[in-house]
Amino acid sequence: MIITGRGCHRDIIELADTVSELRPVKHAFDAGIKAQMGIDY
């Protein structure tokens, strides 16, 4: 089973075999570039 989203409850993390966290290092949004149709949605 794959569960995605933010704010995962600690109980789910404890039950899981693998937990990964994705975090932005550099993102266009931070530079003021808005989402573009066909690329971001």
PQR file of N, CA, C, O and H, with PARSE charges and radii, in Angstrom:
ATOM      1  N   MET A   1       0.844  -1.147   0.000 -0.4000 1.5000
ATOM      2  CA  MET A   1       0.000   0.000   0.000 -0.0000 2.0000
ATOM      3  C   MET A   1       0.905   1.231   0.000  0.5500 1.7000
ATOM      4  O   MET A   1       1.939   1.253   0.668 -0.5500 1.4000
ATOM      5  N   ILE A   2       0.509   2.246  -0.750 -0.4000 1.5000
ATOM      6  CA  ILE A   2       1.242   3.511  -0.778 -0.0000 2.0000
ATOM      7  C   ILE A   2       0.318   4.599  -0.258  0.5500 1.7000
ATOM      8  O   ILE A   2      -0.808   4.744  -0.733 -0.5500 1.4000
ATOM      9  H   ILE A   2      -0.330   2.228  -1.293  0.4000 1.0000
ATOM     10  N   ILE A   3       0.787   5.353   0.706 -0.4000 1.5000
ATOM     11  CA  ILE A   3       0.023   6.462   1.276 -0.0000 2.0000
ATOM     12  C   ILE A   3       0.833   7.731   1.045  0.5500 1.7000
ATOM     13  O   ILE A   3       2.024   7.778   1.352 -0.5500 1.4000
ATOM     14  H   ILE A   3       1.702   5.236   1.092  0.4000 1.0000
ATOM     15  N   THR A   4       0.187   8.756   0.504 -0.4000 1.5000
ATOM     16  CA  THR A   4       0.872  10.025   0.280 -0.0000 2.0000
ATOM     17  C   THR A   4       0.160  11.134   1.034  0.5500 1.7000
ATOM     18  O   THR A   4      -0.989  10.984   1.450 -0.5500 1.4000
ATOM     19  H   THR A   4      -0.780   8.718   0.254  0.4000 1.0000
ATOM     20  N   GLY A   5       0.843  12.228   1.200 -0.4000 1.5000
ATOM     21  CA  GLY A   5       0.246  13.389   1.845 -0.0000 2.0000
ATOM     22  C   GLY A   5       1.121  13.918   2.962  0.5500 1.7000
ATOM     23  O   GLY A   5       2.181  13.371   3.267 -0.5500 1.4000
ATOM     24  H   GLY A   5       1.776  12.350   0.862  0.4000 1.0000
ATOM     25  N   ARG A   6       0.652  14.984   3.555 -0.4000 1.5000
ATOM     26  CA  ARG A   6       1.403  15.629   4.640 -0.0000 2.0000
ATOM     27  C   ARG A   6       0.817  15.269   5.993  0.5500 1.7000
ATOM     28  O   ARG A   6      -0.335  14.849   6.101 -0.5500 1.4000
ATOM     29  H   ARG A   6      -0.209  15.428   3.306  0.4000 1.0000
ATOM     30  N   GLY A   7       1.630  15.443   7.015 -0.4000 1.5000
ATOM     31  CA  GLY A   7       1.137  15.293   8.384 -0.0000 2.0000
ATOM     32  C   GLY A   7       0.721  13.878   8.736  0.5500 1.7000
ATOM     33  O   GLY A   7      -0.305  13.672   9.385 -0.5500 1.4000
ATOM     34  H   GLY A   7       2.566  15.784   6.927  0.4000 1.0000
ATOM     35  N   CYS A   8       1.504  12.912   8.315 -0.4000 1.5000
ATOM     36  CA  CYS A   8       1.182  11.514   8.604 -0.0000 2.0000
ATOM     37  C   CYS A   8       1.204  11.265  10.116  0.5500 1.7000
ATOM     38  O   CYS A   8       2.098  11.730  10.824 -0.5500 1.4000
ATOM     39  H   CYS A   8       2.337  13.079   7.787  0.4000 1.0000
ATOM     40  N   HIS A   9       0.218  10.533  10.585 -0.4000 1.5000
ATOM     41  CA  HIS A   9       0.136  10.199  12.004 -0.0000 2.0000
ATOM     42  C   HIS A   9       1.295   9.280  12.377  0.5500 1.7000
ATOM     43  O   HIS A   9       1.667   8.403  11.597 -0.5500 1.4000
ATOM     44  H   HIS A   9      -0.508  10.155  10.010  0.4000 1.0000
ATOM     45  N   ARG A  10       1.856   9.473  13.544 -0.4000 1.5000
ATOM     46  CA  ARG A  10       3.010   8.681  13.997 -0.0000 2.0000
ATOM     47  C   ARG A  10       2.729   7.185  14.030  0.5500 1.7000
ATOM     48  O   ARG A  10       3.629   6.376  13.805 -0.5500 1.4000
ATOM     49  H   ARG A  10       1.553  10.185  14.178  0.4000 1.0000
ATOM     50  N   ASP A  11       1.496   6.820  14.307 -0.4000 1.5000
ATOM     51  CA  ASP A  11       1.144   5.394  14.339 -0.0000 2.0000
ATOM     52  C   ASP A  11       1.342   4.749  12.967  0.5500 1.7000
ATOM     53  O   ASP A  11       1.801   3.610  12.877 -0.5500 1.4000
ATOM     54  H   ASP A  11       0.765   7.477  14.489  0.4000 1.0000
ATOM     55  N   ILE A  12       1.002   5.467  11.912 -0.4000 1.5000
ATOM     56  CA  ILE A  12       1.185   4.939  10.556 -0.0000 2.0000
ATOM     57  C   ILE A  12       2.667   4.823  10.239  0.5500 1.7000
ATOM     58  O   ILE A  12       3.097   3.838   9.639 -0.5500 1.4000
ATOM     59  H   ILE A  12       0.630   6.392  11.986  0.4000 1.0000
ATOM     60  N   ILE A  13       3.450   5.814  10.634 -0.4000 1.5000
ATOM     61  CA  ILE A  13       4.898   5.765  10.412 -0.0000 2.0000
ATOM     62  C   ILE A  13       5.499   4.560  11.122  0.5500 1.7000
ATOM     63  O   ILE A  13       6.362   3.883  10.564 -0.5500 1.4000
ATOM     64  H   ILE A  13       3.100   6.614  11.121  0.4000 1.0000
ATOM     65  N   GLU A  14       5.058   4.285  12.338 -0.4000 1.5000
ATOM     66  CA  GLU A  14       5.569   3.140  13.097 -0.0000 2.0000
ATOM     67  C   GLU A  14       5.214   1.811  12.430  0.5500 1.7000
ATOM     68  O   GLU A  14       6.005   0.869  12.475 -0.5500 1.4000
ATOM     69  H   GLU A  14       4.357   4.835  12.791  0.4000 1.0000
ATOM     70  N   LEU A  15       4.040   1.725  11.817 -0.4000 1.5000
ATOM     71  CA  LEU A  15       3.608   0.487  11.165 -0.0000 2.0000
ATOM     72  C   LEU A  15       4.281   0.256   9.815  0.5500 1.7000
ATOM     73  O   LEU A  15       4.390  -0.883   9.363 -0.5500 1.4000
ATOM     74  H   LEU A  15       3.398   2.491  11.781  0.4000 1.0000
ATOM     75  N   ALA A  16       4.726   1.315   9.179 -0.4000 1.5000
ATOM     76  CA  ALA A  16       5.267   1.228   7.817 -0.0000 2.0000
ATOM     77  C   ALA A  16       6.643   0.577   7.778  0.5500 1.7000
ATOM     78  O   ALA A  16       7.430   0.693   8.718 -0.5500 1.4000
ATOM     79  H   ALA A  16       4.638   2.241   9.546  0.4000 1.0000
ATOM     80  N   ASP A  17       6.918  -0.111   6.669 -0.4000 1.5000
ATOM     81  CA  ASP A  17       8.249  -0.675   6.436 -0.0000 2.0000
ATOM     82  C   ASP A  17       9.201   0.393   5.897  0.5500 1.7000
ATOM     83  O   ASP A  17      10.387   0.403   6.226 -0.5500 1.4000
ATOM     84  H   ASP A  17       6.278  -0.205   5.906  0.4000 1.0000
ATOM     85  N   THR A  18       8.671   1.288   5.071 -0.4000 1.5000
ATOM     86  CA  THR A  18       9.480   2.337   4.446 -0.0000 2.0000
ATOM     87  C   THR A  18       8.750   3.661   4.552  0.5500 1.7000
ATOM     88  O   THR A  18       7.558   3.744   4.256 -0.5500 1.4000
ATOM     89  H   THR A  18       7.708   1.280   4.804  0.4000 1.0000
ATOM     90  N   VAL A  19       9.460   4.696   4.973 -0.4000 1.5000
ATOM     91  CA  VAL A  19       8.902   6.045   5.042 -0.0000 2.0000
ATOM     92  C   VAL A  19       9.898   6.977   4.365  0.5500 1.7000
ATOM     93  O   VAL A  19      11.072   7.012   4.732 -0.5500 1.4000
ATOM     94  H   VAL A  19      10.428   4.629   5.214  0.4000 1.0000
ATOM     95  N   SER A  20       9.430   7.728   3.380 -0.4000 1.5000
ATOM     96  CA  SER A  20      10.280   8.687   2.671 -0.0000 2.0000
ATOM     97  C   SER A  20       9.697  10.077   2.837  0.5500 1.7000
ATOM     98  O   SER A  20       8.488  10.253   2.989 -0.5500 1.4000
ATOM     99  H   SER A  20       8.476   7.699   3.081  0.4000 1.0000
ATOM    100  N   GLU A  21      10.579  11.056   2.805 -0.4000 1.5000
ATOM    101  CA  GLU A  21      10.147  12.443   2.930 -0.0000 2.0000
ATOM    102  C   GLU A  21      10.745  13.227   1.764  0.5500 1.7000
ATOM    103  O   GLU A  21      11.949  13.168   1.512 -0.5500 1.4000
ATOM    104  H   GLU A  21      11.561  10.914   2.682  0.4000 1.0000
ATOM    105  N   LEU A  22       9.896  13.954   1.066 -0.4000 1.5000
ATOM    106  CA  LEU A  22      10.319  14.772  -0.056 -0.0000 2.0000
ATOM    107  C   LEU A  22      10.256  16.224   0.383  0.5500 1.7000
ATOM    108  O   LEU A  22       9.224  16.688   0.868 -0.5500 1.4000
ATOM    109  H   LEU A  22       8.918  14.002   1.271  0.4000 1.0000
ATOM    110  N   ARG A  23      11.355  16.937   0.214 -0.4000 1.5000
ATOM    111  CA  ARG A  23      11.360  18.343   0.598 -0.0000 2.0000
ATOM    112  C   ARG A  23      12.013  19.161  -0.504  0.5500 1.7000
ATOM    113  O   ARG A  23      12.971  18.712  -1.133 -0.5500 1.4000
ATOM    114  H   ARG A  23      12.193  16.559  -0.180  0.4000 1.0000
ATOM    115  N   PRO A  24      11.501  20.348  -0.735 -0.5600 1.5000
ATOM    116  CA  PRO A  24      12.099  21.195  -1.772  0.2800 2.0000
ATOM    117  C   PRO A  24      13.435  21.772  -1.311  0.5500 1.7000
ATOM    118  O   PRO A  24      13.560  22.253  -0.185 -0.5500 1.4000
ATOM    119  N   VAL A  25      14.418  21.721  -2.182 -0.4000 1.5000
ATOM    120  CA  VAL A  25      15.704  22.354  -1.928 -0.0000 2.0000
ATOM    121  C   VAL A  25      15.708  23.709  -2.626  0.5500 1.7000
ATOM    122  O   VAL A  25      16.163  24.708  -2.069 -0.5500 1.4000
ATOM    123  H   VAL A  25      14.317  21.331  -3.097  0.4000 1.0000
ATOM    124  N   LYS A  26      15.198  23.726  -3.846 -0.4000 1.5000
ATOM    125  CA  LYS A  26      15.063  24.947  -4.629 -0.0000 2.0000
ATOM    126  C   LYS A  26      13.808  24.771  -5.474  0.5500 1.7000
ATOM    127  O   LYS A  26      13.649  23.741  -6.130 -0.5500 1.4000
ATOM    128  H   LYS A  26      14.828  22.914  -4.298  0.4000 1.0000
ATOM    129  N   HIS A  27      12.918  25.751  -5.470 -0.4000 1.5000
ATOM    130  CA  HIS A  27      11.664  25.627  -6.198 -0.0000 2.0000
ATOM    131  C   HIS A  27      11.330  26.943  -6.880  0.5500 1.7000
ATOM    132  O   HIS A  27      11.520  28.014  -6.302 -0.5500 1.4000
ATOM    133  H   HIS A  27      13.047  26.587  -4.937  0.4000 1.0000
ATOM    134  N   ALA A  28      10.835  26.864  -8.106 -0.4000 1.5000
ATOM    135  CA  ALA A  28      10.490  28.058  -8.880 -0.0000 2.0000
ATOM    136  C   ALA A  28       9.450  28.919  -8.159  0.5500 1.7000
ATOM    137  O   ALA A  28       9.491  30.146  -8.258 -0.5500 1.4000
ATOM    138  H   ALA A  28      10.681  25.995  -8.575  0.4000 1.0000
ATOM    139  N   PHE A  29       8.537  28.303  -7.447 -0.4000 1.5000
ATOM    140  CA  PHE A  29       7.507  29.047  -6.721 -0.0000 2.0000
ATOM    141  C   PHE A  29       8.131  30.043  -5.745  0.5500 1.7000
ATOM    142  O   PHE A  29       7.607  31.142  -5.565 -0.5500 1.4000
ATOM    143  H   PHE A  29       8.504  27.306  -7.366  0.4000 1.0000
ATOM    144  N   ASP A  30       9.240  29.669  -5.117 -0.4000 1.5000
ATOM    145  CA  ASP A  30       9.920  30.554  -4.172 -0.0000 2.0000
ATOM    146  C   ASP A  30      10.507  31.777  -4.867  0.5500 1.7000
ATOM    147  O   ASP A  30      10.732  32.808  -4.233 -0.5500 1.4000
ATOM    148  H   ASP A  30       9.665  28.775  -5.263  0.4000 1.0000
ATOM    149  N   ALA A  31      10.754  31.662  -6.172 -0.4000 1.5000
ATOM    150  CA  ALA A  31      11.286  32.782  -6.953 -0.0000 2.0000
ATOM    151  C   ALA A  31      10.162  33.605  -7.576  0.5500 1.7000
ATOM    152  O   ALA A  31      10.426  34.530  -8.345 -0.5500 1.4000
ATOM    153  H   ALA A  31      10.571  30.825  -6.687  0.4000 1.0000
ATOM    154  N   GLY A  32       8.907  33.278  -7.250 -0.4000 1.5000
ATOM    155  CA  GLY A  32       7.767  34.042  -7.749 -0.0000 2.0000
ATOM    156  C   GLY A  32       7.211  33.542  -9.070  0.5500 1.7000
ATOM    157  O   GLY A  32       6.332  34.185  -9.645 -0.5500 1.4000
ATOM    158  H   GLY A  32       8.692  32.527  -6.625  0.4000 1.0000
ATOM    159  N   ILE A  33       7.698  32.412  -9.566 -0.4000 1.5000
ATOM    160  CA  ILE A  33       7.198  31.855 -10.818 -0.0000 2.0000
ATOM    161  C   ILE A  33       5.943  31.049 -10.514  0.5500 1.7000
ATOM    162  O   ILE A  33       5.970  30.118  -9.709 -0.5500 1.4000
ATOM    163  H   ILE A  33       8.411  31.890  -9.099  0.4000 1.0000
ATOM    164  N   LYS A  34       4.840  31.418 -11.167 -0.4000 1.5000
ATOM    165  CA  LYS A  34       3.568  30.755 -10.909 -0.0000 2.0000
ATOM    166  C   LYS A  34       3.484  29.425 -11.646  0.5500 1.7000
ATOM    167  O   LYS A  34       4.217  29.185 -12.605 -0.5500 1.4000
ATOM    168  H   LYS A  34       4.819  32.174 -11.821  0.4000 1.0000
ATOM    169  N   ALA A  35       2.581  28.567 -11.185 -0.4000 1.5000
ATOM    170  CA  ALA A  35       2.355  27.271 -11.826 -0.0000 2.0000
ATOM    171  C   ALA A  35       1.917  27.489 -13.268  0.5500 1.7000
ATOM    172  O   ALA A  35       1.152  28.408 -13.562 -0.5500 1.4000
ATOM    173  H   ALA A  35       1.986  28.762 -10.406  0.4000 1.0000
ATOM    174  N   GLN A  36       2.404  26.640 -14.162 -0.4000 1.5000
ATOM    175  CA  GLN A  36       2.114  26.765 -15.584 -0.0000 2.0000
ATOM    176  C   GLN A  36       1.283  25.574 -16.056  0.5500 1.7000
ATOM    177  O   GLN A  36       1.617  24.418 -15.799 -0.5500 1.4000
ATOM    178  H   GLN A  36       3.025  25.893 -13.924  0.4000 1.0000
ATOM    179  N   MET A  37       0.181  25.893 -16.760 -0.4000 1.5000
ATOM    180  CA  MET A  37      -0.684  24.848 -17.279 -0.0000 2.0000
ATOM    181  C   MET A  37       0.116  23.966 -18.239  0.5500 1.7000
ATOM    182  O   MET A  37       0.878  24.471 -19.064 -0.5500 1.4000
ATOM    183  H   MET A  37      -0.090  26.832 -16.969  0.4000 1.0000
ATOM    184  N   GLY A  38      -0.055  22.677 -18.132 -0.4000 1.5000
ATOM    185  CA  GLY A  38       0.656  21.728 -18.975 -0.0000 2.0000
ATOM    186  C   GLY A  38       1.977  21.269 -18.373  0.5500 1.7000
ATOM    187  O   GLY A  38       2.561  20.282 -18.821 -0.5500 1.4000
ATOM    188  H   GLY A  38      -0.674  22.266 -17.462  0.4000 1.0000
ATOM    189  N   ILE A  39       2.446  21.987 -17.355 -0.4000 1.5000
ATOM    190  CA  ILE A  39       3.684  21.595 -16.683 -0.0000 2.0000
ATOM    191  C   ILE A  39       3.386  21.214 -15.240  0.5500 1.7000
ATOM    192  O   ILE A  39       3.717  20.112 -14.801 -0.5500 1.4000
ATOM    193  H   ILE A  39       1.972  22.789 -16.991  0.4000 1.0000
ATOM    194  N   ASP A  40       2.770  22.117 -14.516 -0.4000 1.5000
ATOM    195  CA  ASP A  40       2.503  21.894 -13.096 -0.0000 2.0000
ATOM    196  C   ASP A  40       1.111  21.338 -12.824  0.5500 1.7000
ATOM    197  O   ASP A  40       0.868  20.771 -11.759 -0.5500 1.4000
ATOM    198  H   ASP A  40       2.501  23.011 -14.873  0.4000 1.0000
ATOM    199  N   TYR A  41       0.204  21.492 -13.769 -0.4000 1.5000
ATOM    200  CA  TYR A  41      -1.149  20.945 -13.616 -0.0000 2.0000
ATOM    201  C   TYR A  41      -1.751  20.687 -14.963  0.5500 1.7000
ATOM    202  O   TYR A  41      -2.888  20.224 -15.054 -0.5500 1.4000
ATOM    203  H   TYR A  41       0.401  21.952 -14.634  0.4000 1.0000
TER
END
